[in-house]
Amino acid sequence: MIKNNRYYWSHLKTKTVTVRVAPRQKQRGIVFRVNNMIDLGNGRQTVMLEHVDFPQTYHRRNGNNDVAVPFRMGNMDFIYASPGQPKLQNVHNLLSTLYKNDEVEKIVADVLSPGDLLIFKQEGKSMKIKMIEALRIVKANSYKKNKSTHAL
């Protein structure tokens, strides 16, 4: 049944299909870009991080939020080389604004390289920090699609 150009779910229901509509949850976190990595030996690496933020002219900038940032995770020590203060923000909005034409792929933290992104979140009201994911930006023109043409 269509009224006022809208479909009503009650008329589209079937006995074998369950439909659930919920708003997308906002994932708030701090996004850091890996600037440089230093291998100190003994299985430890030092990772230099810089936080990623909206451009200064972007109209959706959030205010300052006090957040804790981790100094060590697994076999990596972190050094923060950002002039500003990191802010909690909606991760999906930030990445879709900054990397419109590029693909963002999930990676494991063991294969970090300069240019990758680390996303941290603060759990509840405590100062406990948790890494959500490590991401790699893959540009559309960074690889050739016909690599097999030169194979023998």
Stockholm file with secondary structure:
# STOCKHOLM 1.0

chainA/1-152         MIKNNRYYWSHLKTKTVTVRVAPRQKQRGIVFRVNNMIDLGNGRQTVMLEHVDFPQTYHRRNGNNDVAVPFRMGNMDFIYASPGQPKLQNVHNLLSTLYKNDEVEKIVADVLSPGDLLIFKQEGKSMKIKMIEALRIVKANSYKKNKSTHAL
#=GR chainA/1-152 SS CEETTEECHHHHCCSSCCCCCCCCCCCEEEEEEEEEEEEEETTEEEEEEEECCCCTTCTTCCCCCCCCCCSEETTEEEEECCSSCCCCEEHHHHHHHHCSSSEEEEECGGGCCTTCEEEEEECTTSSCEEEEEEEEEECTTSSCSCGGGGCC
#=GC SS_cons         CEETTEECHHHHCCSSCCCCCCCCCCCEEEEEEEEEEEEEETTEEEEEEEECCCCTTCTTCCCCCCCCCCSEETTEEEEECCSSCCCCEEHHHHHHHHCSSSEEEEECGGGCCTTCEEEEEECTTSSCEEEEEEEEEECTTSSCSCGGGGCC
//
